[in-house]
Amino acid sequence: MRRAQRYVAGAALGAGLLALGLGLRFGSAVGFALALAVPSVEAWLHPWLEDPVREEVAFPADGRPLRADLYRGAKPRAALLLVHGLSRAGRRHPELMRLAGLLSARGHLVLVPEFEGLAAYRLGGREVDEIRAALRHLRAVSGGRVAIVGFSFGAGPALLAAASVPELRLAGSFGGYADLRHVITYITTGIHTFGGRRYVHRQEEYNRWKLLALLVGFVEDARDRALLETIAERKLANPSEATGPLEATLGDEGQRVLAITLNQHEDAVAPLLAALPFRARQALDLLSPLAVVPRLSGRLVIAHGAGDDSIPFTESLRLAEATGGRARVAILQTFHHTGPQPPQTIWASLSHRTRDGWNLFRLVDDLLSAR
């Protein structure tokens, strides 16, 4: 559980860095940055910040009510939708709430929905329709153009939904993906490629069980789906727990999904993907945003940690390439998926952090110019 909390907190912090620029020209850049990174500074700056109002709202999405928090400052000048990643806390994760509050205090109307699938570590496709409904609701409330920022595995559905929205002001992705097949290869083998280069990154076994939880929703056999859900939940709670007896009772469909989760060999990925149930293979296509990125009507801003062990940074490079030069991308050497990495050496850290600071500044400037 602690690892999962770190994972979510890091995604929220990364999102904060992406969203930083959305408020910088309406106050002190240094103060706002410090408030995001150091909660104690936020209290010190409180006299100079508006007190945002958070109200619970609900609106129809995919035939059911979608719950959300709407953060509204005194004079909102822009509207932003935040899409959380894999998080048990969903819209109420403390870091995400703090980020939304800071943004609303700097002149934004911020909508943060609760995506039940993502909160349960699922990615089934319903999220895309829910995000579209959230964008429609935000446009109706704000009366103007809107922007969207997605984090981690929430960034894919966010981009898919954004591609169908006319006059979108801006779309942002932090630690997002382009093609889920590449993510599966990375999580199971540590290998990723881009532009003719091949990279190998040491993987944590915990990521396999996040992958299994994501794939469970694509299993049609009800018995296998229930067994895989139990295995995933137990492994996420304690990766060392023995689940062999449960695994042995899986049927053919469940065994095929488990096989790709446990695989560690690069040359086995393609045949294992091809052996997945049809619904799973179809979902991998439908939930991969690479093909729709050229249709985004606004600018695309992207940031990714070079040391991300959940989604490889090369996925963000693919997203940027697909825009044909319309995207701003920052690959941050001092970040992984859970936030800043510990420095290897003082001088190397200073050098990398200086470059990362400059990249973030350019990203911020792009965000502001889009406004």
C-alpha positions as a LaTeX table, in Angstrom:
\begin{tabular}{lrrr}
\hline
Residue & $x$ (\AA) & $y$ (\AA) & $z$ (\AA) \\
\hline
Met1 & 0.00 & 0.00 & 0.00 \\
Arg2 & 2.83 & 2.40 & 0.83 \\
Arg3 & 4.36 & 1.80 & $-2.61$ \\
Ala4 & 1.00 & 2.51 & $-4.26$ \\
Gln5 & 0.67 & 5.75 & $-2.28$ \\
Arg6 & 4.16 & 6.82 & $-3.40$ \\
Tyr7 & 3.22 & 5.98 & $-6.98$ \\
Val8 & 0.12 & 8.18 & $-6.88$ \\
Ala9 & 1.82 & 11.00 & $-4.99$ \\
Gly10 & 4.61 & 11.07 & $-7.57$ \\
Ala11 & 2.15 & 11.24 & $-10.44$ \\
Ala12 & 0.39 & 14.13 & $-8.72$ \\
Leu13 & 3.68 & 15.94 & $-8.14$ \\
Gly14 & 4.62 & 15.45 & $-11.77$ \\
Ala15 & 1.23 & 16.78 & $-12.75$ \\
Gly16 & 1.88 & 19.79 & $-10.57$ \\
Leu17 & 5.03 & 20.56 & $-12.50$ \\
Leu18 & 3.11 & 20.30 & $-15.76$ \\
Ala19 & 0.29 & 22.48 & $-14.48$ \\
Leu20 & 2.68 & 24.94 & $-12.88$ \\
Gly21 & 2.68 & 27.21 & $-15.88$ \\
Leu22 & $-1.06$ & 27.57 & $-15.91$ \\
Gly23 & $-0.86$ & 30.11 & $-13.12$ \\
Leu24 & 2.60 & 31.60 & $-13.23$ \\
Arg25 & 1.83 & 34.86 & $-14.96$ \\
Phe26 & $-0.76$ & 35.76 & $-12.36$ \\
Gly27 & 1.66 & 35.91 & $-9.42$ \\
Ser28 & 5.10 & 34.95 & $-8.23$ \\
Ala29 & 6.57 & 32.07 & $-10.24$ \\
Val30 & 8.94 & 31.19 & $-7.43$ \\
Gly31 & 6.23 & 31.30 & $-4.79$ \\
Phe32 & 3.83 & 29.15 & $-6.76$ \\
Ala33 & 6.52 & 26.59 & $-7.57$ \\
Leu34 & 7.55 & 26.37 & $-3.93$ \\
Ala35 & 3.94 & 26.01 & $-2.85$ \\
Leu36 & 3.58 & 23.02 & $-5.13$ \\
Ala37 & 6.79 & 21.35 & $-4.02$ \\
Val38 & 6.82 & 22.26 & $-0.32$ \\
Pro39 & 3.44 & 22.23 & 1.49 \\
Ser40 & 4.77 & 24.36 & 4.37 \\
Val41 & 5.46 & 27.20 & 1.94 \\
Glu42 & 1.82 & 27.12 & 0.86 \\
Ala43 & 0.77 & 28.09 & 4.38 \\
Trp44 & 3.27 & 30.98 & 4.36 \\
Leu45 & 1.87 & 32.23 & 1.05 \\
His46 & $-1.73$ & 31.87 & 2.15 \\
Pro47 & $-2.33$ & 35.61 & 2.74 \\
Trp48 & $-1.53$ & 36.29 & $-0.94$ \\
Leu49 & $-3.68$ & 33.47 & $-2.34$ \\
Glu50 & $-7.39$ & 33.39 & $-2.89$ \\
Asp51 & $-9.33$ & 30.86 & $-0.86$ \\
Pro52 & $-10.69$ & 28.39 & $-3.41$ \\
Val53 & $-14.11$ & 26.88 & $-2.93$ \\
Arg54 & $-14.48$ & 23.15 & $-3.53$ \\
Glu55 & $-17.93$ & 21.88 & $-4.29$ \\
Glu56 & $-19.06$ & 18.35 & $-5.03$ \\
Val57 & $-20.87$ & 18.00 & $-8.33$ \\
Ala58 & $-22.30$ & 15.18 & $-10.41$ \\
Phe59 & $-23.27$ & 15.01 & $-14.06$ \\
Pro60 & $-24.37$ & 12.22 & $-16.44$ \\
Ala61 & $-21.63$ & 10.15 & $-18.06$ \\
Asp62 & $-22.10$ & 6.86 & $-19.88$ \\
Gly63 & $-25.60$ & 6.45 & $-18.46$ \\
Arg64 & $-24.67$ & 7.03 & $-14.82$ \\
Pro65 & $-23.73$ & 9.99 & $-12.61$ \\
Leu66 & $-20.06$ & 10.88 & $-12.51$ \\
Arg67 & $-18.95$ & 12.44 & $-9.23$ \\
Ala68 & $-16.39$ & 15.23 & $-9.29$ \\
Asp69 & $-14.94$ & 18.10 & $-7.30$ \\
Leu70 & $-15.12$ & 21.58 & $-8.79$ \\
Tyr71 & $-12.55$ & 24.06 & $-7.47$ \\
Arg72 & $-13.54$ & 27.65 & $-8.06$ \\
Gly73 & $-11.60$ & 30.79 & $-7.18$ \\
Ala74 & $-13.08$ & 34.26 & $-6.90$ \\
Lys75 & $-12.47$ & 35.18 & $-10.55$ \\
Pro76 & $-11.68$ & 32.13 & $-12.67$ \\
Arg77 & $-10.06$ & 33.06 & $-15.99$ \\
Ala78 & $-9.55$ & 29.61 & $-17.51$ \\
Ala79 & $-10.90$ & 26.07 & $-17.16$ \\
Leu80 & $-8.88$ & 22.89 & $-16.63$ \\
Leu81 & $-9.82$ & 19.23 & $-16.28$ \\
Leu82 & $-7.46$ & 16.99 & $-14.28$ \\
Val83 & $-7.53$ & 13.23 & $-14.95$ \\
His84 & $-5.95$ & 11.18 & $-12.17$ \\
Gly85 & $-3.96$ & 8.02 & $-12.77$ \\
Leu86 & $-4.07$ & 4.69 & $-10.95$ \\
Ser87 & $-5.06$ & 5.77 & $-7.46$ \\
Arg88 & $-7.17$ & 4.17 & $-4.77$ \\
Ala89 & $-7.80$ & 7.68 & $-3.45$ \\
Gly90 & $-8.99$ & 8.90 & $-6.86$ \\
Arg91 & $-9.92$ & 12.58 & $-6.95$ \\
Arg92 & $-9.34$ & 12.92 & $-3.19$ \\
His93 & $-5.65$ & 12.11 & $-3.15$ \\
Pro94 & $-4.08$ & 14.83 & $-0.96$ \\
Glu95 & $-1.49$ & 15.89 & $-3.55$ \\
Leu96 & $-4.08$ & 16.15 & $-6.30$ \\
Met97 & $-6.41$ & 18.12 & $-4.06$ \\
Arg98 & $-3.61$ & 20.49 & $-3.11$ \\
Leu99 & $-2.68$ & 20.99 & $-6.75$ \\
Ala100 & $-6.28$ & 21.70 & $-7.75$ \\
Gly101 & $-6.62$ & 24.17 & $-4.88$ \\
Leu102 & $-3.46$ & 26.04 & $-5.85$ \\
Leu103 & $-4.52$ & 26.24 & $-9.49$ \\
Ser104 & $-7.97$ & 27.52 & $-8.61$ \\
Ala105 & $-6.39$ & 30.10 & $-6.31$ \\
Arg106 & $-4.36$ & 31.31 & $-9.30$ \\
Gly107 & $-7.40$ & 31.89 & $-11.50$ \\
His108 & $-8.53$ & 28.52 & $-12.79$ \\
Leu109 & $-11.81$ & 26.68 & $-12.69$ \\
Val110 & $-10.58$ & 23.14 & $-12.00$ \\
Leu111 & $-12.70$ & 20.01 & $-12.40$ \\
Val112 & $-11.40$ & 16.76 & $-10.88$ \\
Pro113 & $-13.69$ & 13.77 & $-11.53$ \\
Glu114 & $-13.60$ & 10.40 & $-9.81$ \\
Phe115 & $-12.84$ & 7.69 & $-12.37$ \\
Glu116 & $-13.85$ & 4.48 & $-10.64$ \\
Gly117 & $-11.99$ & 2.29 & $-13.10$ \\
Leu118 & $-8.67$ & 4.04 & $-12.58$ \\
Ala119 & $-9.26$ & 4.13 & $-8.82$ \\
Ala120 & $-9.61$ & 0.33 & $-8.96$ \\
Tyr121 & $-6.47$ & $-0.04$ & $-11.15$ \\
Arg122 & $-8.65$ & $-0.78$ & $-14.18$ \\
Leu123 & $-8.48$ & 0.57 & $-17.71$ \\
Gly124 & $-11.52$ & $-0.62$ & $-19.60$ \\
Gly125 & $-12.48$ & 2.15 & $-22.02$ \\
Arg126 & $-15.40$ & 3.59 & $-20.09$ \\
Glu127 & $-12.99$ & 6.25 & $-18.84$ \\
Val128 & $-12.83$ & 7.83 & $-22.31$ \\
Asp129 & $-16.59$ & 8.43 & $-22.40$ \\
Glu130 & $-16.50$ & 9.71 & $-18.82$ \\
Ile131 & $-13.74$ & 12.19 & $-19.68$ \\
Arg132 & $-15.69$ & 13.41 & $-22.72$ \\
Ala133 & $-18.70$ & 14.00 & $-20.48$ \\
Ala134 & $-16.48$ & 15.85 & $-18.00$ \\
Leu135 & $-15.12$ & 18.09 & $-20.75$ \\
Arg136 & $-18.66$ & 18.89 & $-21.91$ \\
His137 & $-19.68$ & 19.71 & $-18.35$ \\
Leu138 & $-16.64$ & 21.93 & $-17.82$ \\
Arg139 & $-17.28$ & 23.81 & $-21.08$ \\
Ala140 & $-20.90$ & 24.39 & $-20.06$ \\
Val141 & $-19.88$ & 25.64 & $-16.60$ \\
Ser142 & $-17.01$ & 27.83 & $-17.78$ \\
Gly143 & $-18.62$ & 29.09 & $-20.98$ \\
Gly144 & $-15.33$ & 28.93 & $-22.87$ \\
Arg145 & $-12.54$ & 26.77 & $-24.17$ \\
Val146 & $-11.04$ & 24.20 & $-21.85$ \\
Ala147 & $-7.74$ & 22.42 & $-21.25$ \\
Ile148 & $-7.03$ & 18.92 & $-19.98$ \\
Val149 & $-4.06$ & 17.33 & $-18.21$ \\
Gly150 & $-3.81$ & 13.57 & $-17.72$ \\
Phe151 & $-1.39$ & 11.74 & $-15.46$ \\
Ser152 & 0.23 & 8.34 & $-15.95$ \\
Phe153 & $-2.28$ & 5.71 & $-17.14$ \\
Gly154 & $-4.97$ & 8.40 & $-17.03$ \\
Ala155 & $-3.18$ & 10.38 & $-19.74$ \\
Gly156 & $-4.06$ & 7.87 & $-22.47$ \\
Pro157 & $-7.85$ & 8.12 & $-22.00$ \\
Ala158 & $-7.46$ & 11.89 & $-21.55$ \\
Leu159 & $-5.82$ & 12.27 & $-24.96$ \\
Leu160 & $-8.35$ & 9.93 & $-26.59$ \\
Ala161 & $-11.22$ & 12.03 & $-25.23$ \\
Ala162 & $-9.50$ & 15.33 & $-26.07$ \\
Ala163 & $-9.13$ & 14.34 & $-29.72$ \\
Ser164 & $-12.92$ & 14.57 & $-30.17$ \\
Val165 & $-13.31$ & 18.00 & $-28.55$ \\
Pro166 & $-13.35$ & 20.98 & $-30.92$ \\
Glu167 & $-11.42$ & 24.12 & $-29.95$ \\
Leu168 & $-9.54$ & 22.41 & $-27.15$ \\
Arg169 & $-7.15$ & 24.95 & $-25.72$ \\
Leu170 & $-4.46$ & 22.55 & $-24.59$ \\
Ala171 & $-3.83$ & 18.90 & $-23.74$ \\
Gly172 & $-1.13$ & 17.83 & $-21.30$ \\
Ser173 & 0.39 & 14.45 & $-20.52$ \\
Phe174 & 2.72 & 13.65 & $-17.63$ \\
Gly175 & 4.22 & 10.16 & $-17.63$ \\
Gly176 & 1.67 & 9.02 & $-20.23$ \\
Tyr177 & 1.77 & 6.36 & $-22.91$ \\
Ala178 & 1.33 & 6.15 & $-26.68$ \\
Asp179 & 0.78 & 2.40 & $-27.25$ \\
Leu180 & $-0.14$ & $-0.03$ & $-24.49$ \\
Arg181 & 1.72 & $-2.85$ & $-26.24$ \\
His182 & 4.98 & $-0.98$ & $-25.70$ \\
Val183 & 4.08 & $-0.50$ & $-22.03$ \\
Ile184 & 3.43 & $-4.24$ & $-21.62$ \\
Thr185 & 6.80 & $-5.02$ & $-23.19$ \\
Tyr186 & 8.49 & $-2.56$ & $-20.85$ \\
Ile187 & 6.81 & $-3.72$ & $-17.65$ \\
Thr188 & 7.50 & $-7.39$ & $-18.33$ \\
Thr189 & 11.01 & $-7.17$ & $-19.80$ \\
Gly190 & 12.37 & $-3.69$ & $-19.01$ \\
Ile191 & 13.06 & $-3.09$ & $-22.71$ \\
His192 & 11.90 & $-0.09$ & $-24.73$ \\
Thr193 & 12.96 & 1.41 & $-28.05$ \\
Phe194 & 12.66 & 4.61 & $-30.04$ \\
Gly195 & 14.38 & 6.06 & $-33.11$ \\
Gly196 & 16.52 & 3.00 & $-33.64$ \\
Arg197 & 17.83 & 2.99 & $-30.06$ \\
Arg198 & 17.21 & 0.20 & $-27.56$ \\
Tyr199 & 17.04 & 0.84 & $-23.82$ \\
Val200 & 16.97 & $-1.59$ & $-20.89$ \\
His201 & 15.66 & $-0.56$ & $-17.48$ \\
Arg202 & 15.53 & $-2.69$ & $-14.35$ \\
Gln203 & 11.90 & $-3.41$ & $-13.48$ \\
Glu204 & 10.16 & $-3.80$ & $-10.13$ \\
Glu205 & 8.07 & $-6.95$ & $-9.78$ \\
Tyr206 & 5.29 & $-4.83$ & $-8.26$ \\
Asn207 & 4.62 & $-3.34$ & $-11.69$ \\
Arg208 & 3.61 & $-6.76$ & $-13.02$ \\
Trp209 & 0.66 & $-6.86$ & $-10.66$ \\
Lys210 & $-0.44$ & $-3.37$ & $-11.67$ \\
Leu211 & $-0.36$ & $-4.68$ & $-15.24$ \\
Leu212 & $-2.42$ & $-7.73$ & $-14.28$ \\
Ala213 & $-5.00$ & $-5.50$ & $-12.59$ \\
Leu214 & $-5.24$ & $-3.44$ & $-15.80$ \\
Leu215 & $-5.71$ & $-6.54$ & $-17.97$ \\
Val216 & $-8.32$ & $-8.21$ & $-15.74$ \\
Gly217 & $-11.13$ & $-6.07$ & $-17.13$ \\
Phe218 & $-10.57$ & $-7.49$ & $-20.62$ \\
Val219 & $-11.19$ & $-11.11$ & $-19.54$ \\
Glu220 & $-14.60$ & $-12.36$ & $-20.67$ \\
Asp221 & $-14.77$ & $-15.59$ & $-18.66$ \\
Ala222 & $-16.39$ & $-14.57$ & $-15.36$ \\
Arg223 & $-14.66$ & $-17.26$ & $-13.27$ \\
Asp224 & $-11.21$ & $-16.47$ & $-14.64$ \\
Arg225 & $-11.84$ & $-12.76$ & $-14.22$ \\
Ala226 & $-12.74$ & $-13.23$ & $-10.54$ \\
Leu227 & $-9.67$ & $-15.40$ & $-9.92$ \\
Leu228 & $-7.33$ & $-12.91$ & $-11.62$ \\
Glu229 & $-8.87$ & $-10.07$ & $-9.62$ \\
Thr230 & $-8.12$ & $-11.96$ & $-6.41$ \\
Ile231 & $-4.55$ & $-12.71$ & $-7.50$ \\
Ala232 & $-3.94$ & $-9.08$ & $-8.49$ \\
Glu233 & $-5.36$ & $-7.71$ & $-5.23$ \\
Arg234 & $-3.28$ & $-10.05$ & $-3.11$ \\
Lys235 & $-0.09$ & $-9.33$ & $-5.02$ \\
Leu236 & $-0.65$ & $-5.59$ & $-4.92$ \\
Ala237 & $-1.10$ & $-5.80$ & $-1.17$ \\
Asn238 & 1.89 & $-8.12$ & $-0.74$ \\
Pro239 & 3.96 & $-9.00$ & $-3.85$ \\
Ser240 & 5.62 & $-11.90$ & $-2.02$ \\
Glu241 & 2.35 & $-13.69$ & $-1.23$ \\
Ala242 & 2.11 & $-17.14$ & $-2.82$ \\
Thr243 & $-0.83$ & $-17.36$ & $-5.24$ \\
Gly244 & 0.22 & $-20.56$ & $-7.01$ \\
Pro245 & $-2.87$ & $-22.57$ & $-5.96$ \\
Leu246 & $-5.18$ & $-19.91$ & $-7.40$ \\
Glu247 & $-3.14$ & $-19.64$ & $-10.59$ \\
Ala248 & $-3.37$ & $-23.40$ & $-11.10$ \\
Thr249 & $-7.19$ & $-23.26$ & $-11.23$ \\
Leu250 & $-7.34$ & $-20.68$ & $-14.02$ \\
Gly251 & $-8.93$ & $-21.62$ & $-17.30$ \\
Asp252 & $-7.44$ & $-21.06$ & $-20.75$ \\
Glu253 & $-8.32$ & $-17.36$ & $-21.00$ \\
Gly254 & $-7.00$ & $-16.57$ & $-17.55$ \\
Gln255 & $-3.79$ & $-18.52$ & $-18.18$ \\
Arg256 & $-3.11$ & $-16.51$ & $-21.34$ \\
Val257 & $-3.47$ & $-13.21$ & $-19.47$ \\
Leu258 & $-1.32$ & $-14.46$ & $-16.59$ \\
Ala259 & 1.34 & $-15.74$ & $-19.01$ \\
Ile260 & 2.03 & $-12.30$ & $-20.47$ \\
Thr261 & 2.06 & $-10.79$ & $-16.99$ \\
Leu262 & 4.76 & $-13.20$ & $-15.81$ \\
Asn263 & 6.83 & $-13.19$ & $-19.01$ \\
Gln264 & 10.40 & $-11.83$ & $-18.85$ \\
His265 & 11.65 & $-12.52$ & $-22.38$ \\
Glu266 & 11.55 & $-9.93$ & $-25.17$ \\
Asp267 & 11.12 & $-12.44$ & $-27.99$ \\
Ala268 & 8.05 & $-13.94$ & $-26.27$ \\
Val269 & 6.08 & $-10.70$ & $-26.03$ \\
Ala270 & 4.69 & $-10.67$ & $-29.60$ \\
Pro271 & 3.33 & $-14.25$ & $-29.57$ \\
Leu272 & 1.92 & $-13.79$ & $-26.07$ \\
Leu273 & 0.17 & $-10.58$ & $-27.15$ \\
Ala274 & $-1.24$ & $-12.38$ & $-30.19$ \\
Ala275 & $-2.53$ & $-15.15$ & $-27.90$ \\
Leu276 & $-4.52$ & $-12.76$ & $-25.72$ \\
Pro277 & $-8.32$ & $-12.98$ & $-25.95$ \\
Phe278 & $-9.81$ & $-10.96$ & $-28.81$ \\
Arg279 & $-11.43$ & $-8.47$ & $-26.45$ \\
Ala280 & $-8.07$ & $-7.77$ & $-24.79$ \\
Arg281 & $-6.29$ & $-7.26$ & $-28.12$ \\
Gln282 & $-9.06$ & $-4.96$ & $-29.30$ \\
Ala283 & $-8.90$ & $-2.93$ & $-26.08$ \\
Leu284 & $-5.13$ & $-2.47$ & $-26.42$ \\
Asp285 & $-5.79$ & $-0.81$ & $-29.79$ \\
Leu286 & $-8.74$ & 1.29 & $-28.68$ \\
Leu287 & $-7.02$ & 2.58 & $-25.54$ \\
Ser288 & $-3.75$ & 3.55 & $-27.24$ \\
Pro289 & $-3.85$ & 7.28 & $-28.13$ \\
Leu290 & $-1.00$ & 7.41 & $-30.64$ \\
Ala291 & $-3.28$ & 7.35 & $-33.70$ \\
Val292 & $-5.52$ & 10.20 & $-32.48$ \\
Val293 & $-2.80$ & 12.60 & $-31.32$ \\
Pro294 & $-2.53$ & 14.30 & $-34.77$ \\
Arg295 & $-6.23$ & 15.23 & $-34.45$ \\
Leu296 & $-5.80$ & 17.27 & $-31.26$ \\
Ser297 & $-7.00$ & 20.78 & $-31.94$ \\
Gly298 & $-4.86$ & 22.48 & $-29.29$ \\
Arg299 & $-1.23$ & 22.30 & $-28.32$ \\
Leu300 & 0.17 & 19.19 & $-26.66$ \\
Val301 & 2.57 & 19.57 & $-23.74$ \\
Ile302 & 4.40 & 16.52 & $-22.47$ \\
Ala303 & 6.70 & 15.72 & $-19.58$ \\
His304 & 8.18 & 12.39 & $-18.54$ \\
Gly305 & 10.77 & 11.16 & $-16.08$ \\
Ala306 & 13.72 & 9.44 & $-17.77$ \\
Gly307 & 13.84 & 6.92 & $-14.92$ \\
Asp308 & 10.12 & 6.05 & $-15.01$ \\
Asp309 & 9.79 & 2.34 & $-14.25$ \\
Ser310 & 6.04 & 2.10 & $-14.99$ \\
Ile311 & 5.78 & 3.74 & $-18.42$ \\
Pro312 & 8.96 & 4.33 & $-20.48$ \\
Phe313 & 9.88 & 7.88 & $-21.45$ \\
Thr314 & 10.07 & 6.75 & $-25.08$ \\
Glu315 & 6.26 & 6.65 & $-25.09$ \\
Ser316 & 6.21 & 10.42 & $-24.60$ \\
Leu317 & 8.71 & 10.80 & $-27.43$ \\
Arg318 & 6.31 & 8.84 & $-29.66$ \\
Leu319 & 3.44 & 11.12 & $-28.69$ \\
Ala320 & 5.50 & 14.19 & $-29.52$ \\
Glu321 & 6.63 & 12.75 & $-32.85$ \\
Ala322 & 3.02 & 12.05 & $-33.82$ \\
Thr323 & 2.11 & 15.74 & $-33.57$ \\
Gly324 & 4.49 & 16.67 & $-36.37$ \\
Gly325 & 6.27 & 19.31 & $-34.32$ \\
Arg326 & 3.28 & 20.81 & $-32.50$ \\
Ala327 & 4.22 & 19.43 & $-29.07$ \\
Arg328 & 6.53 & 20.64 & $-26.35$ \\
Val329 & 8.22 & 17.69 & $-24.64$ \\
Ala330 & 10.46 & 17.63 & $-21.58$ \\
Ile331 & 12.27 & 14.43 & $-20.58$ \\
Leu332 & 13.37 & 15.00 & $-17.00$ \\
Gln333 & 16.59 & 13.26 & $-16.01$ \\
Thr334 & 16.02 & 13.70 & $-12.28$ \\
Phe335 & 12.52 & 12.17 & $-12.22$ \\
His336 & 11.06 & 8.69 & $-12.22$ \\
His337 & 7.39 & 7.80 & $-11.99$ \\
Thr338 & 7.19 & 8.46 & $-8.27$ \\
Gly339 & 8.81 & 11.89 & $-8.32$ \\
Pro340 & 12.38 & 13.18 & $-8.07$ \\
Gln341 & 15.14 & 10.59 & $-7.99$ \\
Pro342 & 17.78 & 10.67 & $-5.24$ \\
Pro343 & 20.98 & 12.25 & $-6.57$ \\
Gln344 & 23.79 & 9.90 & $-7.56$ \\
Thr345 & 26.43 & 12.57 & $-7.03$ \\
Ile346 & 26.10 & 16.22 & $-6.03$ \\
Trp347 & 27.54 & 17.62 & $-9.26$ \\
Ala348 & 25.66 & 15.26 & $-11.54$ \\
Ser349 & 22.47 & 16.09 & $-9.68$ \\
Leu350 & 23.07 & 19.84 & $-9.99$ \\
Ser351 & 23.77 & 19.51 & $-13.70$ \\
His352 & 20.67 & 17.42 & $-14.35$ \\
Arg353 & 18.43 & 19.56 & $-12.17$ \\
Thr354 & 19.61 & 22.69 & $-13.93$ \\
Arg355 & 18.74 & 21.21 & $-17.30$ \\
Asp356 & 15.43 & 19.91 & $-15.99$ \\
Gly357 & 14.65 & 23.35 & $-14.60$ \\
Trp358 & 15.26 & 24.94 & $-17.98$ \\
Asn359 & 13.13 & 22.31 & $-19.75$ \\
Leu360 & 10.32 & 22.89 & $-17.29$ \\
Phe361 & 10.59 & 26.65 & $-17.76$ \\
Arg362 & 10.20 & 26.22 & $-21.55$ \\
Leu363 & 7.27 & 23.89 & $-20.98$ \\
Val364 & 5.67 & 26.42 & $-18.67$ \\
Asp365 & 6.11 & 29.19 & $-21.23$ \\
Asp366 & 4.40 & 27.00 & $-23.84$ \\
Leu367 & 1.53 & 26.34 & $-21.48$ \\
Leu368 & 1.06 & 30.03 & $-20.84$ \\
Ser369 & 1.24 & 31.02 & $-24.48$ \\
Ala370 & $-1.51$ & 28.50 & $-25.21$ \\
Arg371 & $-3.66$ & 30.35 & $-22.71$ \\
\hline
\end{tabular}
